[in-house]
Amino acid sequence: MSVRTEAVRMGVGMTLLAGVGLAGCASGSGGSPPTIEEAYGALSAESAVGQFLDAAKRADYQLMSRLFGTTDGPAEEDLGRIEVEQRMFVLASLLRHDSYGLRPMGITEAEGKTRVIADMVGTRNGSVSVPFIAASSRGRWFVERILTDALTGR
């Protein structure tokens, strides 16, 4: 079992790992399929978190899955599409909201990571601030962790 797989497995409790991004579904050159770098992740940490929250609101588990990962890349590479989408189903229910604003914190846990706070309105716990950890891999940003205490009441 890889370190990343173990980290993802352990993240199901109070801290949830999540993938980030989506640049676009097609590359600029005449319909050739996108590379992993183009199809997964986002161009910035804020964009990854914002796209992830927008996808969660729409229950778009596939898009959430493409934004979920670590410094090693998309979580789907280790866990597979079906398992990651199942995790996104759970996350989407926790992340239901009416609106949000993002505050980049610029605080890094480690190289290639940054913290973004989502100030969410209309969650099941009212208005809450939820820290996200975004990780950079291959020039893309992924939602790696969501500190869910404010969403779960813990």
N, C-alpha and C positions, 0 to 999 in steps of 0.2 A: 504494500500500500504506500502510495506516495505521501509526502509531507502535506501537499496541498489537499489530497483526498481526505486525510485525517483532519486537517483544519476545517474543511467544509463539513465533514461529519460532526465535528465538535461544535460548529457554529449554529446548530439547529436550536439550541437552548436560548439563553438570554441574548446572545450575540449571534446574528445571522449573517452568513456570508452571502453576498449577492454579486451578480455580474453586471457589467455596464455596457452600454453604448449601442450605437447603430449609426453608422455614418450615412449610408445610403444603400439601397438594394442593388444598384447597378453601378458599374464603373463608368467612367466617362467615355470609354472607347467601345462604341457600337454594340452594346448588349453582351459583352463577355461576362461570365459569372464573376461576382466579387471575390476577392481573396479573403481569407480569414481576417486580415487586418482591416479590410474595407467593410466587411459584413458584421463584424463584432466590435464592441466597444464604442467609445465616443472620442471626440477630439480633445476634450478637457474633462477634468474631474466634475466641475459644475454641470456640464452638459450631460455627463453620464448619470448623475443623480437626478437631474431634471427629467431626462428622458425616461429613466426608471420609474419615477413617480407618476409621470403622465401615462406610461404603459400600465402601471398598477391600477390607476383610476379606471382605465378602459378594460381591465382584466385581459390585457394582451400578454399572455404568459410567454409566448414565443419571443417577443421583443425584449421582455424582461430577462429572459434566458441569455440573449445575446449581449446583454449589458452586465452580466453577472460573472465575476472572475477574480483573479489574483494577479500578482506580479508574474506568475507563470503563464497567464493567458486566460482564455474563456474556460469557465467551469465545465462546459459541455465536453471539452477535450478529455477530461478525466472521468466525469460522472455519467456522461451520455445525455442526450437531449431529453429523453422521457423523465429521468430522475430530476434534472434541473427544472423542467417545466412543472413537475409536481411540487417542488419547493417554492416555485414562483406563485403557485396557486395559494399556498399558505401565506406567503409574504403579501400578496395582493389584498387578502382579507385583513391583515394587520394594518396595511398602509392606506386603507380607504380614507379619503379626505375630500373636502370641498375645494380647497385651494392651498397653496404653499408659497413660501419665499425662501430663497437660498442665501446663506451667509458662508462664503469661503473662509475658513479659519487659518489656512496657511500653516497649520501645525502638522508636522509629519511624525508618524510613529517610527518610520524607517525610510530609507531612501526609496523613492518611487511611490510613496503613499502620501495622501493628504486628507484632511478632515473637512467635511462640508456639513453645516447644520441646516436642516430643513425645518423651518417654522411652519407647521401644518395647522390648518384650521378645519374644523368639522370632522375630526376623527371620532371614534367611539369614546374617547377620553377628552373630547373637547379640543382646545387649542394646545398644542404640544410642540416642543423643540426636540428633534430627533437627529442625533449625530450619525453621519455616514462616513465610512472610511473608503476612499477610492484609491485604487492601485493602478499603476501604469505598467503596461506590457506591450512591447513591440510598437511603441508609438501611439497606443490607444489607452483609454482609461476605462476601468471597470469598477462597478460597485462591489467592494469586497466584503464589507461588514456593515450591518445596521444595528446600532445599539437600541434595542426595542423597549427598554424599560418604561419609557413614557407611554408607549402604545399598549403595553400589557398591564400597566398598573403596578408593576413590581418596583 
